[in-house]
Amino acid sequence: MSLGPWQLIIIALVILVLFGRGRISEMMGDFGKGIKSFKQGMNEEDTAPGKSAQRIEGPAADAKPATTATTEDPAKKSDTLG
């Protein structure tokens, strides 16, 4: 069952009566400001390539290379195990 045009008009009128015209426009203004702020924040993050590259490359540059070969004598190792 879908809503027809008359049902939508009645719902809109009920909302208008409950909240009033001023309150709805205030809520829509706040909603628009929120979207604008979100877009501005996304653009600021995209335009700062140095900061994002630092974040990605920072830990990798500080990491020490892993050593795969050990220099211990295998005979000493077996003595300490048991």
PDB file with SEQRES, HELIX, SHEET and CRYST1 records, atoms N, CA, C and O in Angstrom:
SEQRES   1 A   82  MET SER LEU GLY PRO TRP GLN LEU ILE ILE ILE ALA LEU          
SEQRES   2 A   82  VAL ILE LEU VAL LEU PHE GLY ARG GLY ARG ILE SER GLU          
SEQRES   3 A   82  MET MET GLY ASP PHE GLY LYS GLY ILE LYS SER PHE LYS          
SEQRES   4 A   82  GLN GLY MET ASN GLU GLU ASP THR ALA PRO GLY LYS SER          
SEQRES   5 A   82  ALA GLN ARG ILE GLU GLY PRO ALA ALA ASP ALA LYS PRO          
SEQRES   6 A   82  ALA THR THR ALA THR THR GLU ASP PRO ALA LYS LYS SER          
SEQRES   7 A   82  ASP THR LEU GLY                                              
HELIX    1 AA1 PRO A    5  PHE A   19  1                                  15    
HELIX    2 AA2 ARG A   21  ASP A   46  1                                  26    
HELIX    3 AA3 PRO A   49  ASP A   62  1                                  14    
HELIX    4 AA4 PRO A   74  LEU A   81  1                                   8    
CRYST1    1.000    1.000    1.000  90.00  90.00  90.00 P 1           1          
ATOM      1  N   MET A   1       0.849  -1.178   0.000  1.00  0.00           N  
ATOM      2  CA  MET A   1       0.000   0.000   0.000  1.00  0.00           C  
ATOM      3  C   MET A   1       0.897   1.246   0.000  1.00  0.00           C  
ATOM      4  O   MET A   1       1.735   1.411   0.887  1.00  0.00           O  
ATOM      5  N   SER A   2       0.724   2.092  -0.965  1.00  0.00           N  
ATOM      6  CA  SER A   2       1.526   3.306  -1.035  1.00  0.00           C  
ATOM      7  C   SER A   2       0.687   4.513  -0.625  1.00  0.00           C  
ATOM      8  O   SER A   2      -0.543   4.492  -0.678  1.00  0.00           O  
ATOM      9  N   LEU A   3       1.381   5.545  -0.222  1.00  0.00           N  
ATOM     10  CA  LEU A   3       0.700   6.763   0.190  1.00  0.00           C  
ATOM     11  C   LEU A   3       0.350   7.595  -1.038  1.00  0.00           C  
ATOM     12  O   LEU A   3       1.191   7.823  -1.908  1.00  0.00           O  
ATOM     13  N   GLY A   4      -0.867   8.031  -1.096  1.00  0.00           N  
ATOM     14  CA  GLY A   4      -1.302   8.881  -2.189  1.00  0.00           C  
ATOM     15  C   GLY A   4      -1.019  10.339  -1.886  1.00  0.00           C  
ATOM     16  O   GLY A   4      -0.546  10.670  -0.798  1.00  0.00           O  
ATOM     17  N   PRO A   5      -1.306  11.214  -2.840  1.00  0.00           N  
ATOM     18  CA  PRO A   5      -1.035  12.636  -2.631  1.00  0.00           C  
ATOM     19  C   PRO A   5      -1.841  13.238  -1.484  1.00  0.00           C  
ATOM     20  O   PRO A   5      -1.344  14.117  -0.781  1.00  0.00           O  
ATOM     21  N   TRP A   6      -3.073  12.782  -1.284  1.00  0.00           N  
ATOM     22  CA  TRP A   6      -3.895  13.346  -0.207  1.00  0.00           C  
ATOM     23  C   TRP A   6      -3.370  12.943   1.161  1.00  0.00           C  
ATOM     24  O   TRP A   6      -3.392  13.741   2.098  1.00  0.00           O  
ATOM     25  N   GLN A   7      -2.899  11.708   1.279  1.00  0.00           N  
ATOM     26  CA  GLN A   7      -2.337  11.275   2.556  1.00  0.00           C  
ATOM     27  C   GLN A   7      -1.061  12.064   2.883  1.00  0.00           C  
ATOM     28  O   GLN A   7      -0.838  12.432   4.037  1.00  0.00           O  
ATOM     29  N   LEU A   8      -0.239  12.320   1.882  1.00  0.00           N  
ATOM     30  CA  LEU A   8       0.980  13.091   2.105  1.00  0.00           C  
ATOM     31  C   LEU A   8       0.674  14.530   2.517  1.00  0.00           C  
ATOM     32  O   LEU A   8       1.360  15.096   3.368  1.00  0.00           O  
ATOM     33  N   ILE A   9      -0.362  15.120   1.908  1.00  0.00           N  
ATOM     34  CA  ILE A   9      -0.758  16.487   2.268  1.00  0.00           C  
ATOM     35  C   ILE A   9      -1.257  16.534   3.710  1.00  0.00           C  
ATOM     36  O   ILE A   9      -0.928  17.463   4.447  1.00  0.00           O  
ATOM     37  N   ILE A  10      -2.036  15.556   4.111  1.00  0.00           N  
ATOM     38  CA  ILE A  10      -2.553  15.519   5.481  1.00  0.00           C  
ATOM     39  C   ILE A  10      -1.406  15.344   6.476  1.00  0.00           C  
ATOM     40  O   ILE A  10      -1.383  15.999   7.518  1.00  0.00           O  
ATOM     41  N   ILE A  11      -0.458  14.468   6.160  1.00  0.00           N  
ATOM     42  CA  ILE A  11       0.687  14.267   7.046  1.00  0.00           C  
ATOM     43  C   ILE A  11       1.500  15.552   7.165  1.00  0.00           C  
ATOM     44  O   ILE A  11       1.929  15.913   8.261  1.00  0.00           O  
ATOM     45  N   ALA A  12       1.716  16.244   6.049  1.00  0.00           N  
ATOM     46  CA  ALA A  12       2.470  17.506   6.070  1.00  0.00           C  
ATOM     47  C   ALA A  12       1.749  18.552   6.913  1.00  0.00           C  
ATOM     48  O   ALA A  12       2.394  19.284   7.664  1.00  0.00           O  
ATOM     49  N   LEU A  13       0.432  18.636   6.805  1.00  0.00           N  
ATOM     50  CA  LEU A  13      -0.334  19.595   7.606  1.00  0.00           C  
ATOM     51  C   LEU A  13      -0.248  19.284   9.101  1.00  0.00           C  
ATOM     52  O   LEU A  13      -0.112  20.192   9.921  1.00  0.00           O  
ATOM     53  N   VAL A  14      -0.325  18.017   9.447  1.00  0.00           N  
ATOM     54  CA  VAL A  14      -0.238  17.628  10.857  1.00  0.00           C  
ATOM     55  C   VAL A  14       1.137  17.999  11.414  1.00  0.00           C  
ATOM     56  O   VAL A  14       1.238  18.513  12.528  1.00  0.00           O  
ATOM     57  N   ILE A  15       2.199  17.741  10.639  1.00  0.00           N  
ATOM     58  CA  ILE A  15       3.549  18.100  11.080  1.00  0.00           C  
ATOM     59  C   ILE A  15       3.677  19.605  11.235  1.00  0.00           C  
ATOM     60  O   ILE A  15       4.281  20.082  12.196  1.00  0.00           O  
ATOM     61  N   LEU A  16       3.111  20.357  10.293  1.00  0.00           N  
ATOM     62  CA  LEU A  16       3.156  21.815  10.366  1.00  0.00           C  
ATOM     63  C   LEU A  16       2.438  22.330  11.607  1.00  0.00           C  
ATOM     64  O   LEU A  16       2.911  23.258  12.262  1.00  0.00           O  
ATOM     65  N   VAL A  17       1.296  21.727  11.929  1.00  0.00           N  
ATOM     66  CA  VAL A  17       0.536  22.165  13.101  1.00  0.00           C  
ATOM     67  C   VAL A  17       1.299  21.827  14.383  1.00  0.00           C  
ATOM     68  O   VAL A  17       1.337  22.634  15.312  1.00  0.00           O  
ATOM     69  N   LEU A  18       1.906  20.639  14.436  1.00  0.00           N  
ATOM     70  CA  LEU A  18       2.608  20.228  15.645  1.00  0.00           C  
ATOM     71  C   LEU A  18       3.875  21.043  15.899  1.00  0.00           C  
ATOM     72  O   LEU A  18       4.115  21.476  17.026  1.00  0.00           O  
ATOM     73  N   PHE A  19       4.685  21.255  14.867  1.00  0.00           N  
ATOM     74  CA  PHE A  19       5.974  21.909  15.054  1.00  0.00           C  
ATOM     75  C   PHE A  19       5.949  23.399  14.739  1.00  0.00           C  
ATOM     76  O   PHE A  19       6.760  24.153  15.277  1.00  0.00           O  
ATOM     77  N   GLY A  20       5.067  23.821  13.910  1.00  0.00           N  
ATOM     78  CA  GLY A  20       5.029  25.220  13.514  1.00  0.00           C  
ATOM     79  C   GLY A  20       6.003  25.513  12.391  1.00  0.00           C  
ATOM     80  O   GLY A  20       6.990  24.799  12.211  1.00  0.00           O  
ATOM     81  N   ARG A  21       5.727  26.554  11.643  1.00  0.00           N  
ATOM     82  CA  ARG A  21       6.529  26.889  10.471  1.00  0.00           C  
ATOM     83  C   ARG A  21       7.935  27.336  10.859  1.00  0.00           C  
ATOM     84  O   ARG A  21       8.894  26.985  10.171  1.00  0.00           O  
ATOM     85  N   GLY A  22       8.084  28.084  11.918  1.00  0.00           N  
ATOM     86  CA  GLY A  22       9.387  28.594  12.343  1.00  0.00           C  
ATOM     87  C   GLY A  22      10.323  27.488  12.802  1.00  0.00           C  
ATOM     88  O   GLY A  22      11.516  27.505  12.496  1.00  0.00           O  
ATOM     89  N   ARG A  23       9.782  26.534  13.531  1.00  0.00           N  
ATOM     90  CA  ARG A  23      10.604  25.446  14.054  1.00  0.00           C  
ATOM     91  C   ARG A  23      11.130  24.565  12.914  1.00  0.00           C  
ATOM     92  O   ARG A  23      12.282  24.133  12.961  1.00  0.00           O  
ATOM     93  N   ILE A  24      10.324  24.295  11.910  1.00  0.00           N  
ATOM     94  CA  ILE A  24      10.751  23.462  10.784  1.00  0.00           C  
ATOM     95  C   ILE A  24      11.859  24.160  10.000  1.00  0.00           C  
ATOM     96  O   ILE A  24      12.850  23.528   9.635  1.00  0.00           O  
ATOM     97  N   SER A  25      11.700  25.455   9.739  1.00  0.00           N  
ATOM     98  CA  SER A  25      12.737  26.167   8.994  1.00  0.00           C  
ATOM     99  C   SER A  25      14.032  26.247   9.799  1.00  0.00           C  
ATOM    100  O   SER A  25      15.120  26.209   9.224  1.00  0.00           O  
ATOM    101  N   GLU A  26      13.927  26.357  11.116  1.00  0.00           N  
ATOM    102  CA  GLU A  26      15.112  26.366  11.972  1.00  0.00           C  
ATOM    103  C   GLU A  26      15.829  25.010  11.916  1.00  0.00           C  
ATOM    104  O   GLU A  26      17.057  24.959  11.845  1.00  0.00           O  
ATOM    105  N   MET A  27      15.067  23.924  11.947  1.00  0.00           N  
ATOM    106  CA  MET A  27      15.675  22.600  11.872  1.00  0.00           C  
ATOM    107  C   MET A  27      16.345  22.378  10.522  1.00  0.00           C  
ATOM    108  O   MET A  27      17.430  21.799  10.463  1.00  0.00           O  
ATOM    109  N   MET A  28      15.723  22.827   9.444  1.00  0.00           N  
ATOM    110  CA  MET A  28      16.314  22.670   8.115  1.00  0.00           C  
ATOM    111  C   MET A  28      17.583  23.515   7.974  1.00  0.00           C  
ATOM    112  O   MET A  28      18.537  23.100   7.316  1.00  0.00           O  
ATOM    113  N   GLY A  29      17.593  24.696   8.589  1.00  0.00           N  
ATOM    114  CA  GLY A  29      18.795  25.536   8.575  1.00  0.00           C  
ATOM    115  C   GLY A  29      19.950  24.868   9.303  1.00  0.00           C  
ATOM    116  O   GLY A  29      21.086  24.904   8.831  1.00  0.00           O  
ATOM    117  N   ASP A  30      19.669  24.260  10.445  1.00  0.00           N  
ATOM    118  CA  ASP A  30      20.691  23.541  11.201  1.00  0.00           C  
ATOM    119  C   ASP A  30      21.195  22.333  10.415  1.00  0.00           C  
ATOM    120  O   ASP A  30      22.386  22.022  10.434  1.00  0.00           O  
ATOM    121  N   PHE A  31      20.292  21.666   9.736  1.00  0.00           N  
ATOM    122  CA  PHE A  31      20.654  20.513   8.916  1.00  0.00           C  
ATOM    123  C   PHE A  31      21.587  20.936   7.783  1.00  0.00           C  
ATOM    124  O   PHE A  31      22.580  20.263   7.507  1.00  0.00           O  
ATOM    125  N   GLY A  32      21.265  22.048   7.132  1.00  0.00           N  
ATOM    126  CA  GLY A  32      22.110  22.572   6.052  1.00  0.00           C  
ATOM    127  C   GLY A  32      23.491  22.977   6.547  1.00  0.00           C  
ATOM    128  O   GLY A  32      24.493  22.734   5.875  1.00  0.00           O  
ATOM    129  N   LYS A  33      23.544  23.600   7.732  1.00  0.00           N  
ATOM    130  CA  LYS A  33      24.839  23.986   8.308  1.00  0.00           C  
ATOM    131  C   LYS A  33      25.684  22.750   8.618  1.00  0.00           C  
ATOM    132  O   LYS A  33      26.901  22.759   8.432  1.00  0.00           O  
ATOM    133  N   GLY A  34      25.040  21.705   9.083  1.00  0.00           N  
ATOM    134  CA  GLY A  34      25.757  20.468   9.387  1.00  0.00           C  
ATOM    135  C   GLY A  34      26.351  19.838   8.140  1.00  0.00           C  
ATOM    136  O   GLY A  34      27.491  19.375   8.159  1.00  0.00           O  
ATOM    137  N   ILE A  35      25.589  19.817   7.057  1.00  0.00           N  
ATOM    138  CA  ILE A  35      26.084  19.261   5.799  1.00  0.00           C  
ATOM    139  C   ILE A  35      27.237  20.106   5.268  1.00  0.00           C  
ATOM    140  O   ILE A  35      28.236  19.568   4.791  1.00  0.00           O  
ATOM    141  N   LYS A  36      27.101  21.419   5.348  1.00  0.00           N  
ATOM    142  CA  LYS A  36      28.162  22.317   4.867  1.00  0.00           C  
ATOM    143  C   LYS A  36      29.437  22.112   5.677  1.00  0.00           C  
ATOM    144  O   LYS A  36      30.528  22.079   5.108  1.00  0.00           O  
ATOM    145  N   SER A  37      29.317  21.976   6.983  1.00  0.00           N  
ATOM    146  CA  SER A  37      30.473  21.754   7.839  1.00  0.00           C  
ATOM    147  C   SER A  37      31.132  20.414   7.528  1.00  0.00           C  
ATOM    148  O   SER A  37      32.359  20.314   7.519  1.00  0.00           O  
ATOM    149  N   PHE A  38      30.338  19.401   7.278  1.00  0.00           N  
ATOM    150  CA  PHE A  38      30.866  18.084   6.948  1.00  0.00           C  
ATOM    151  C   PHE A  38      31.651  18.122   5.636  1.00  0.00           C  
ATOM    152  O   PHE A  38      32.750  17.573   5.553  1.00  0.00           O  
ATOM    153  N   LYS A  39      31.094  18.763   4.624  1.00  0.00           N  
ATOM    154  CA  LYS A  39      31.778  18.871   3.333  1.00  0.00           C  
ATOM    155  C   LYS A  39      33.075  19.660   3.475  1.00  0.00           C  
ATOM    156  O   LYS A  39      34.083  19.304   2.866  1.00  0.00           O  
ATOM    157  N   GLN A  40      33.061  20.722   4.266  1.00  0.00           N  
ATOM    158  CA  GLN A  40      34.258  21.535   4.476  1.00  0.00           C  
ATOM    159  C   GLN A  40      35.340  20.703   5.166  1.00  0.00           C  
ATOM    160  O   GLN A  40      36.513  20.795   4.803  1.00  0.00           O  
ATOM    161  N   GLY A  41      34.966  19.910   6.135  1.00  0.00           N  
ATOM    162  CA  GLY A  41      35.927  19.047   6.823  1.00  0.00           C  
ATOM    163  C   GLY A  41      36.515  18.000   5.887  1.00  0.00           C  
ATOM    164  O   GLY A  41      37.707  17.702   5.965  1.00  0.00           O  
ATOM    165  N   MET A  42      35.703  17.444   5.013  1.00  0.00           N  
ATOM    166  CA  MET A  42      36.201  16.459   4.054  1.00  0.00           C  
ATOM    167  C   MET A  42      37.165  17.112   3.075  1.00  0.00           C  
ATOM    168  O   MET A  42      38.184  16.515   2.727  1.00  0.00           O  
ATOM    169  N   ASN A  43      36.866  18.323   2.625  1.00  0.00           N  
ATOM    170  CA  ASN A  43      37.748  19.024   1.692  1.00  0.00           C  
ATOM    171  C   ASN A  43      39.064  19.397   2.353  1.00  0.00           C  
ATOM    172  O   ASN A  43      40.111  19.313   1.710  1.00  0.00           O  
ATOM    173  N   GLU A  44      39.047  19.805   3.614  1.00  0.00           N  
ATOM    174  CA  GLU A  44      40.275  20.152   4.327  1.00  0.00           C  
ATOM    175  C   GLU A  44      41.186  18.942   4.458  1.00  0.00           C  
ATOM    176  O   GLU A  44      42.405  19.068   4.343  1.00  0.00           O  
ATOM    177  N   GLU A  45      40.615  17.786   4.695  1.00  0.00           N  
ATOM    178  CA  GLU A  45      41.418  16.575   4.823  1.00  0.00           C  
ATOM    179  C   GLU A  45      42.014  16.173   3.475  1.00  0.00           C  
ATOM    180  O   GLU A  45      43.143  15.688   3.417  1.00  0.00           O  
ATOM    181  N   ASP A  46      41.270  16.370   2.403  1.00  0.00           N  
ATOM    182  CA  ASP A  46      41.761  16.025   1.072  1.00  0.00           C  
ATOM    183  C   ASP A  46      42.844  16.974   0.595  1.00  0.00           C  
ATOM    184  O   ASP A  46      43.731  16.558  -0.151  1.00  0.00           O  
ATOM    185  N   THR A  47      42.803  18.243   1.003  1.00  0.00           N  
ATOM    186  CA  THR A  47      43.765  19.223   0.515  1.00  0.00           C  
ATOM    187  C   THR A  47      45.049  19.245   1.330  1.00  0.00           C  
ATOM    188  O   THR A  47      45.954  20.013   1.003  1.00  0.00           O  
ATOM    189  N   ALA A  48      45.164  18.456   2.354  1.00  0.00           N  
ATOM    190  CA  ALA A  48      46.371  18.412   3.174  1.00  0.00           C  
ATOM    191  C   ALA A  48      47.121  17.104   2.913  1.00  0.00           C  
ATOM    192  O   ALA A  48      47.111  16.218   3.768  1.00  0.00           O  
ATOM    193  N   PRO A  49      47.773  16.962   1.748  1.00  0.00           N  
ATOM    194  CA  PRO A  49      48.424  15.684   1.437  1.00  0.00           C  
ATOM    195  C   PRO A  49      49.638  15.408   2.305  1.00  0.00           C  
ATOM    196  O   PRO A  49      49.963  14.245   2.543  1.00  0.00           O  
ATOM    197  N   GLY A  50      50.313  16.430   2.781  1.00  0.00           N  
ATOM    198  CA  GLY A  50      51.483  16.222   3.623  1.00  0.00           C  
ATOM    199  C   GLY A  50      51.138  15.548   4.930  1.00  0.00           C  
ATOM    200  O   GLY A  50      51.863  14.670   5.398  1.00  0.00           O  
ATOM    201  N   LYS A  51      50.039  15.955   5.514  1.00  0.00           N  
ATOM    202  CA  LYS A  51      49.643  15.386   6.796  1.00  0.00           C  
ATOM    203  C   LYS A  51      49.223  13.933   6.640  1.00  0.00           C  
ATOM    204  O   LYS A  51      49.604  13.098   7.462  1.00  0.00           O  
ATOM    205  N   SER A  52      48.443  13.604   5.602  1.00  0.00           N  
ATOM    206  CA  SER A  52      47.994  12.229   5.432  1.00  0.00           C  
ATOM    207  C   SER A  52      49.149  11.325   5.039  1.00  0.00           C  
ATOM    208  O   SER A  52      49.185  10.166   5.453  1.00  0.00           O  
ATOM    209  N   ALA A  53      50.107  11.831   4.241  1.00  0.00           N  
ATOM    210  CA  ALA A  53      51.264  11.032   3.864  1.00  0.00           C  
ATOM    211  C   ALA A  53      52.137  10.774   5.088  1.00  0.00           C  
ATOM    212  O   ALA A  53      52.707   9.691   5.221  1.00  0.00           O  
ATOM    213  N   GLN A  54      52.248  11.752   5.980  1.00  0.00           N  
ATOM    214  CA  GLN A  54      53.025  11.581   7.191  1.00  0.00           C  
ATOM    215  C   GLN A  54      52.417  10.497   8.069  1.00  0.00           C  
ATOM    216  O   GLN A  54      53.128   9.677   8.650  1.00  0.00           O  
ATOM    217  N   ARG A  55      51.116  10.506   8.155  1.00  0.00           N  
ATOM    218  CA  ARG A  55      50.431   9.524   8.967  1.00  0.00           C  
ATOM    219  C   ARG A  55      50.686   8.115   8.442  1.00  0.00           C  
ATOM    220  O   ARG A  55      50.884   7.191   9.230  1.00  0.00           O  
ATOM    221  N   ILE A  56      50.684   7.941   7.130  1.00  0.00           N  
ATOM    222  CA  ILE A  56      50.870   6.623   6.545  1.00  0.00           C  
ATOM    223  C   ILE A  56      52.330   6.207   6.607  1.00  0.00           C  
ATOM    224  O   ILE A  56      52.630   5.065   6.954  1.00  0.00           O  
ATOM    225  N   GLU A  57      53.249   7.118   6.273  1.00  0.00           N  
ATOM    226  CA  GLU A  57      54.655   6.775   6.188  1.00  0.00           C  
ATOM    227  C   GLU A  57      55.365   6.854   7.532  1.00  0.00           C  
ATOM    228  O   GLU A  57      56.445   6.282   7.681  1.00  0.00           O  
ATOM    229  N   GLY A  58      54.799   7.540   8.509  1.00  0.00           N  
ATOM    230  CA  GLY A  58      55.456   7.747   9.791  1.00  0.00           C  
ATOM    231  C   GLY A  58      55.842   6.455  10.494  1.00  0.00           C  
ATOM    232  O   GLY A  58      57.025   6.274  10.782  1.00  0.00           O  
ATOM    233  N   PRO A  59      54.930   5.556  10.785  1.00  0.00           N  
ATOM    234  CA  PRO A  59      55.289   4.330  11.495  1.00  0.00           C  
ATOM    235  C   PRO A  59      56.223   3.440  10.685  1.00  0.00           C  
ATOM    236  O   PRO A  59      57.077   2.776  11.273  1.00  0.00           O  
ATOM    237  N   ALA A  60      56.097   3.397   9.371  1.00  0.00           N  
ATOM    238  CA  ALA A  60      56.940   2.535   8.541  1.00  0.00           C  
ATOM    239  C   ALA A  60      58.386   3.035   8.561  1.00  0.00           C  
ATOM    240  O   ALA A  60      59.315   2.228   8.534  1.00  0.00           O  
ATOM    241  N   ALA A  61      58.584   4.344   8.608  1.00  0.00           N  
ATOM    242  CA  ALA A  61      59.935   4.898   8.625  1.00  0.00           C  
ATOM    243  C   ALA A  61      60.617   4.637   9.966  1.00  0.00           C  
ATOM    244  O   ALA A  61      61.839   4.500  10.012  1.00  0.00           O  
ATOM    245  N   ASP A  62      59.863   4.566  11.043  1.00  0.00           N  
ATOM    246  CA  ASP A  62      60.428   4.347  12.369  1.00  0.00           C  
ATOM    247  C   ASP A  62      60.654   2.865  12.675  1.00  0.00           C  
ATOM    248  O   ASP A  62      61.394   2.532  13.601  1.00  0.00           O  
ATOM    249  N   ALA A  63      60.031   1.984  11.912  1.00  0.00           N  
ATOM    250  CA  ALA A  63      60.106   0.553  12.196  1.00  0.00           C  
ATOM    251  C   ALA A  63      61.502   0.023  11.895  1.00  0.00           C  
ATOM    252  O   ALA A  63      62.142   0.421  10.921  1.00  0.00           O  
ATOM    253  N   LYS A  64      61.952  -0.874  12.744  1.00  0.00           N  
ATOM    254  CA  LYS A  64      63.256  -1.489  12.536  1.00  0.00           C  
ATOM    255  C   LYS A  64      63.065  -2.747  11.703  1.00  0.00           C  
ATOM    256  O   LYS A  64      62.053  -3.433  11.844  1.00  0.00           O  
ATOM    257  N   PRO A  65      64.024  -3.058  10.838  1.00  0.00           N  
ATOM    258  CA  PRO A  65      63.872  -4.265  10.024  1.00  0.00           C  
ATOM    259  C   PRO A  65      63.927  -5.510  10.894  1.00  0.00           C  
ATOM    260  O   PRO A  65      64.685  -5.575  11.861  1.00  0.00           O  
ATOM    261  N   ALA A  66      63.130  -6.476  10.544  1.00  0.00           N  
ATOM    262  CA  ALA A  66      63.078  -7.714  11.303  1.00  0.00           C  
ATOM    263  C   ALA A  66      64.276  -8.576  10.945  1.00  0.00           C  
ATOM    264  O   ALA A  66      64.665  -8.666   9.781  1.00  0.00           O  
ATOM    265  N   THR A  67      64.851  -9.204  11.952  1.00  0.00           N  
ATOM    266  CA  THR A  67      65.982 -10.095  11.692  1.00  0.00           C  
ATOM    267  C   THR A  67      65.464 -11.512  11.617  1.00  0.00           C  
ATOM    268  O   THR A  67      64.746 -11.972  12.506  1.00  0.00           O  
ATOM    269  N   THR A  68      65.831 -12.203  10.552  1.00  0.00           N  
ATOM    270  CA  THR A  68      65.348 -13.564  10.379  1.00  0.00           C  
ATOM    271  C   THR A  68      66.378 -14.593  10.806  1.00  0.00           C  
ATOM    272  O   THR A  68      66.003 -15.689  11.223  1.00  0.00           O  
ATOM    273  N   ALA A  69      67.658 -14.281  10.716  1.00  0.00           N  
ATOM    274  CA  ALA A  69      68.700 -15.231  11.093  1.00  0.00           C  
ATOM    275  C   ALA A  69      69.135 -14.969  12.521  1.00  0.00           C  
ATOM    276  O   ALA A  69      69.289 -13.821  12.937  1.00  0.00           O  
ATOM    277  N   THR A  70      69.329 -16.038  13.260  1.00  0.00           N  
ATOM    278  CA  THR A  70      69.823 -15.901  14.631  1.00  0.00           C  
ATOM    279  C   THR A  70      71.303 -16.251  14.661  1.00  0.00           C  
ATOM    280  O   THR A  70      71.771 -17.072  13.872  1.00  0.00           O  
ATOM    281  N   THR A  71      72.019 -15.641  15.554  1.00  0.00           N  
ATOM    282  CA  THR A  71      73.457 -15.887  15.670  1.00  0.00           C  
ATOM    283  C   THR A  71      73.787 -16.791  16.842  1.00  0.00           C  
ATOM    284  O   THR A  71      74.960 -17.007  17.150  1.00  0.00           O  
ATOM    285  N   GLU A  72      72.765 -17.323  17.499  1.00  0.00           N  
ATOM    286  CA  GLU A  72      73.007 -18.198  18.646  1.00  0.00           C  
ATOM    287  C   GLU A  72      73.488 -19.563  18.184  1.00  0.00           C  
ATOM    288  O   GLU A  72      73.175 -20.018  17.084  1.00  0.00           O  
ATOM    289  N   ASP A  73      74.244 -20.188  19.039  1.00  0.00           N  
ATOM    290  CA  ASP A  73      74.720 -21.544  18.766  1.00  0.00           C  
ATOM    291  C   ASP A  73      73.588 -22.518  19.068  1.00  0.00           C  
ATOM    292  O   ASP A  73      73.030 -22.473  20.165  1.00  0.00           O  
ATOM    293  N   PRO A  74      73.231 -23.399  18.131  1.00  0.00           N  
ATOM    294  CA  PRO A  74      72.135 -24.346  18.383  1.00  0.00           C  
ATOM    295  C   PRO A  74      72.419 -25.266  19.568  1.00  0.00           C  
ATOM    296  O   PRO A  74      71.475 -25.719  20.215  1.00  0.00           O  
ATOM    297  N   ALA A  75      73.642 -25.548  19.866  1.00  0.00           N  
ATOM    298  CA  ALA A  75      73.964 -26.419  20.988  1.00  0.00           C  
ATOM    299  C   ALA A  75      73.601 -25.765  22.314  1.00  0.00           C  
ATOM    300  O   ALA A  75      73.090 -26.422  23.220  1.00  0.00           O  
ATOM    301  N   LYS A  76      73.866 -24.478  22.420  1.00  0.00           N  
ATOM    302  CA  LYS A  76      73.510 -23.757  23.652  1.00  0.00           C  
ATOM    303  C   LYS A  76      72.009 -23.704  23.821  1.00  0.00           C  
ATOM    304  O   LYS A  76      71.499 -23.797  24.938  1.00  0.00           O  
ATOM    305  N   LYS A  77      71.307 -23.558  22.725  1.00  0.00           N  
ATOM    306  CA  LYS A  77      69.853 -23.469  22.777  1.00  0.00           C  
ATOM    307  C   LYS A  77      69.256 -24.769  23.284  1.00  0.00           C  
ATOM    308  O   LYS A  77      68.321 -24.742  24.085  1.00  0.00           O  
ATOM    309  N   SER A  78      69.765 -25.895  22.843  1.00  0.00           N  
ATOM    310  CA  SER A  78      69.192 -27.174  23.268  1.00  0.00           C  
ATOM    311  C   SER A  78      69.498 -27.436  24.755  1.00  0.00           C  
ATOM    312  O   SER A  78      68.715 -28.099  25.435  1.00  0.00           O  
ATOM    313  N   ASP A  79      70.616 -26.926  25.258  1.00  0.00           N  
ATOM    314  CA  ASP A  79      70.951 -27.117  26.668  1.00  0.00           C  
ATOM    315  C   ASP A  79      70.004 -26.355  27.575  1.00  0.00           C  
ATOM    316  O   ASP A  79      69.667 -26.833  28.658  1.00  0.00           O  
ATOM    317  N   THR A  80      69.570 -25.180  27.150  1.00  0.00           N  
ATOM    318  CA  THR A  80      68.706 -24.379  28.013  1.00  0.00           C  
ATOM    319  C   THR A  80      67.273 -24.867  27.998  1.00  0.00           C  
ATOM    320  O   THR A  80      66.511 -24.567  28.918  1.00  0.00           O  
ATOM    321  N   LEU A  81      66.888 -25.612  26.973  1.00  0.00           N  
ATOM    322  CA  LEU A  81      65.509 -26.077  26.878  1.00  0.00           C  
ATOM    323  C   LEU A  81      65.235 -27.276  27.773  1.00  0.00           C  
ATOM    324  O   LEU A  81      64.099 -27.462  28.209  1.00  0.00           O  
ATOM    325  N   GLY A  82      66.199 -28.060  28.047  1.00  0.00           N  
ATOM    326  CA  GLY A  82      65.827 -29.147  28.891  1.00  0.00           C  
ATOM    327  C   GLY A  82      66.792 -30.160  29.041  1.00  0.00           C  
ATOM    328  O   GLY A  82      66.557 -31.137  29.752  1.00  0.00           O  
TER     329      GLY A  82                                                      
END                                                                             
